[in-house]
Amino acid sequence: MFIDLLSIIYLISIFLDILFCFDKYGNLQTDLYVKPTDARSYLNFNSAHPNHIFSGIIYSQCLRLRRIINDNQRLKIRLDELCIAFEKSCYPKSMLTNISTKVLNMERILRTASPVNTDESSSKPILVVSCFGTDDKLVKTLKTHEEDLLKTNS
């Protein structure tokens, strides 16, 4: 369980399905919280669905664990437990191993998107949010002064 993996725990809290605490060094530790009554039953592999549905379910559940759990050792344990739950629903072991290994080896850090073209010479539209015709006067005024407004820095 979560307590066995941490040396000293000061406070354990649960928020939605996330179990979290701070270790003795003050670092945040997260784990999946599963209610004791949760049967962890998934769509049976023998049901009449295309294979991509089953692999999608496995992938999304593994990725969910990846997002919640911040320690790779703990993540590996939870992925193994998840695979056991899927095996009970007749999922092939090779499919489970391939997908869980892929998710386990993914980078945790998300890359930021490259910046949008910030060329000052390009024309930028003025965006106005209107409430179904109540801002007609504002929109009309902006349209008449659009050329002058586009020349300003702000």
N, C-alpha and C positions, 0 to 999 in steps of 0.2 A: 504494500500500500504506500501511499504518499509519505507517510510519517517515517517509514523505514528508509526511504531514500535520502532524507534530510538529516543532518547531524543534530542540530538544535533548532527548534521552531519556536518563535516568539508568539505568533498569532496566525491562526488558520481561519480563513474566511471563504465563503462560497458566494459567487455572483453568477447567476444563471447556471451555466454548466461548467464554470471555471472554478477550480479550487486553487486558492493562492495564499502565499505566506511569504515571509521574509526569513532568510536563513541567518545564521549567526554573524555573517559578514554584512548583513543589510541588503543582500541581493534579493530581488523578487524571484520567487519560484512559482511556476504555474503547472497545473495538472488538470486533467479532465475529471469533472465530478459526475459520477454515475449514481443515480438513486438506487438504493438497495432493491427496490421493486422492479427495476428495469430488466426486461427479459432479453434485451439486445437481440431481438429477432429481426431478420431482414428478409427482403423479397427472396423467395426460394428460387434457386437456380434452375429448377426443373419447370418453372412456369413458362408460359408461352410469350416470351419477350425476346427481342433481338439482343445479341451478345453485347452491343455497345451500351445497353441499359445497365447490365450487370457490372461491366467494367466502370461505367460512370458512377454507379453507387459506391463501389469500392474506392475509387479515386477520390470522390467528394468526401467520404468519411475519413479517409487517410489524411487528406489535405486539411480537413477540419482539425484533426489532432495536431498536425504540423503547425497550424496557426495558434492553437491554444497552448501547447506545451513548449516551454522554452529551454528544455534540457534534452540533448540528443539521447542520452542513456535512458531517461524516463520515456522519451518518445518511442524508442525501440521496444520497450516493454509494453507500452500501450498499443502499438501497432501489432505486436504478437498476439495480444489479447483480442484485438479486433479481428485478426485473421482467424482465430479460433471460433469466434462468434459467427463469422461468415462460413466457415467450414461446416458448422452445424446446420446451415441453410443450403448445404450441398454445393458450395462454390468450389471450383477446381483449385487445388493448392498452387499450381503453377501461375494461374492468374493472380492469385492473392500475393504470392511472393514477388512477382514482377512489379505489380503496382505499388505495393508497400515499400519495396526497395527503391523504386523511383522517387517516391515522396520523401523517404528518409534521406536520400542523397541530394535533395533540392536545397538551394540556397535559402536561408531564412531572410536575408536582406533584400528588400524590394528596390529595384532600380527606379530612379525618377525618370519621368518622360523627358525627352529632349525638348528644349524650349521652343515655343512657337516663334515664327519669324517676327523679329522685333524691329524690322526695318522701319525707320521713322518716315521714309518717303512714301510708304504704302498707305493708301487710304483706309481708315478704320471707320466702320459704321458706328453711328450713335445709337445705342440700344435704349429703348424706352419700354417699360412694362406698363401696359395699359389695362385698366379694369373694365373691360367690355364697354368702351365708348365714353367712360366718365372723364377720360383725360384728353378729349378731343382738342381742347384749347391748347394744352401743353404740346401735343404732337404737332399741331399746326404751327405753333411758334417755333418749335425746334426745326421744322422743315424749312421755314422761311429764313432762318439764320444758320442753317447747316454749314454753308461755306465758311462763314466767319468762325464758327465753333470748331471746325476741323483745323483751323490754323493755330489755335491755342494749344499750349502744352498740356493743359489739364483737360 
